[in-house]
Amino acid sequence: MDIRMFARKFSRREVVAPDQLRWLDSSAILVFGLNMPTRRAFSLSSKVAANYHARMATDESKTGYKIWATDNVVYGPVGLTTLVGWVQEERVTAATWIYSEQKDAWAKTADLAELQPVLRALKRAAGDKSSDTTVLVPGVRPGMLRRVKILAEMNDQQLGRFVQFMEVQKIRQFAEVVKQGSHGDAMFLVLEGELRVRLLVNGKETTIATLATGEFFGEMSLFDQGPRSADVLANHDSTLLKISAAAFQRLMRDAPDLYAPFLLAICKTLTARIRADDKRLHDAVALNRGTRANW
């Protein structure tokens, strides 16, 4: 790339490939703004060139990583800086699967060399008593709440206020959280662990869904306090955030600025679930009709 082409790209803020910038290592280069009415010239020192080169490299690195989130959606691509921020906020954990475009492979966060120093720093902070100032309520840090998709957009102050309306529950493995047919009066967010939703038919168990960190259940009881439609049991030791119907009403009355986005996030998730169920029903009907047509 000659100097005229670089001037044109630089004036338009276009990305220049790194291998095309090797010639910028000279101490000073005169670049002419050819698109300007007057042929204004400016000198580009090696330091500025290095900064420019670093900025371009940073821009390119933004397409470096994809994240397999707890809701089984792949997010990205994002750059290393963004990814580090998510790790620090605990939106991405050591067990999260991440795709590196440079390596063309999936790996867990803990296995990526560029993220290991961040994880070590978080581990040291967790063991430091002075880090207790970041704990919202005993056993709950802001990062744990951000793993729940419907809370991900709240800042630390909002999360701190929000959690004051809730109750943290530690659930042992195999314990029953809700029972089918029982009165429902609370919603639960999964902060840590794993649970399963099951139906018992003629004494035989059918697993309807598996709930991982970041998911929620029991939301319908906030609106109608009706009977539970299924059992929910813990597959592993789990940490849940319980939102009772009474707390939901207090949230609406005392903190409408938190209630509105929380309710909207629930509605968006429910809409996505309904659409997914509609598609499964449509596919089932189409398959059934196709089978009958072949009889």
C-alpha positions, -999 to +999 in steps of 0.1 A: +000+000+000+015+034-010+013+066+010-015+080-012-038+050-004-030+052+033-039+089+034-072+081+018-080+053+042-068+072+072-089+102+064-120+079+061-110+060+093-109+028+073-093-003+087-058-010+074-044-045+077-014-047+101+009-061+075+003-030+054+015-008+083+050-021+086+064+008+067+050+032+094+079+022+117+101+049+103+107+079+125+085+103+106+063+101+075+046+128+056+010+120+047-010+142+024-047+146+028-055+143-009-093+146-004-090+181+012-094+213-008-059+223+002-032+197+002-028+199+040+001+178+052+007+164+086+036+144+100+030+110+115+056+101+141+065+065+149+048+069+182+015+080+166+019+052+140+023+027+168-008+039+185-027+038+152-014+003+146-025-008+181-059+008+176-064-012+144-052-044+161-076-037+189-105-032+164-096-065+148-094-083+181-131-074+187-140-104+165-119-128+186-143-147+209-178-162+211-194-172+244-218-201+249-241-187+276-262-205+302-293-199+281-277-220+253-273-190+231-239-181+216-230-145+220-203-126+201-180-122+185-164-099+211-129-086+218-106-096+246-113-064+265-150-070+265-145-107+275-122-098+304-149-074+316-175-101+315-152-125+335-146-098+361-184-092+364-188-130+367-212-131+337-186-156+323-174-182+347-144-206+347-167-233+334-181-212+305-173-225+270-156-199+248-147-201+211-114-186+200-114-176+164-077-174+164-074-210+176-105-221+158-115-242+188-138-242+219-124-243+254-135-235+289-126-201+303-102-217+328-082-233+300-076-201+280-041-187+289-052-151+283-080-153+309-062-174+336-046-142+352-081-127+355-095-158+371-066-160+396-072-124+405-109-131+411-101-161+432-077-140+454-103-113+458-129-139+468-106-151+496-098-115+507-121-104+536-119-069+523-138-080+492-169-085+514-178-049+505-189-062+471-214-087+486-250-076+483-264-100+509-246-130+525-237-154+499-246-132+469-222-111+448-233-089+419-217-113+394-239-141+406-270-120+398-257-110+364-256-146+354-294-144+354-302-131+319-332-111+331-310-092+355-279-088+333-286-051+324-288-039+360-258-020+375-244-028+409-266-002+426-298-015+410-288-051+419-282-041+455-316-025+458-333-054+439-319-082+461-332-065+493-367-075+482-356-112+477-347-142+498-316-164+492-321-201+495-295-228+497-309-261+483-292-295+489-289-320+462-320-341+455-342-317+476-376-308+463-381-270+457-417-271+446-443-299+443-468-304+416-503-293+426-491-272+456-500-236+461-476-213+442-466-180+457-430-174+445-407-173+416-371-186+417-339-175+400-310-201+397-278-184+409-258-215+411-263-252+406-287-273+385-323-284+389-348-305+369-385-300+362-404-333+362-438-349+359-448-381+376-473-402+355-483-436+369-453-435+392-429-429+363-408-397+361-406-377+329-381-348+329-396-318+312-366-295+314-332-290+331-326-256+347-290-243+348-274-212+363-291-181+349-325-195+344-357-191+364-390-209+371-423-204+389-430-170+374-467-177+367-473-178+405-464-141+408-496-133+388-522-159+398-509-179+428-522-210+411-511-246+417-477-257+406-477-275+372-447-297+379-421-308+405-388-291+406-358-309+423-322-301+427-298-322+407-269-306+425-264-283+455-279-250+443-283-214+453-317-198+444-331-163+447-367-165+459-391-138+448-424-141+467-457-127+453-458-103+483-422-091+475-432-087+439-460-064+450-436-044+473-412-041+444-440-026+422-450-002+450-416+009+464-392+005+434-411+010+401-378+018+383-367-018+391-401-034+387-407-022+352-375-036+335-377-068+356-413-074+344-404-066+308-375-090+309-398-118+322-423-110+295-396-112+268-384-146+281-420-159+283-426-147+247-396-166+235-407-198+253-442-195+238-428-190+203-406-221+208-435-241+220-456-229+190-428-241+167-426-275+183-464-278+180-463-268+144-436-293+136-455-321+155-487-314+135-468-313+102-451-346+110-484-362+120-501-351+088-471-362+068-472-396+084-510-400+078-505-390+042-481-419+037-506-445+051 
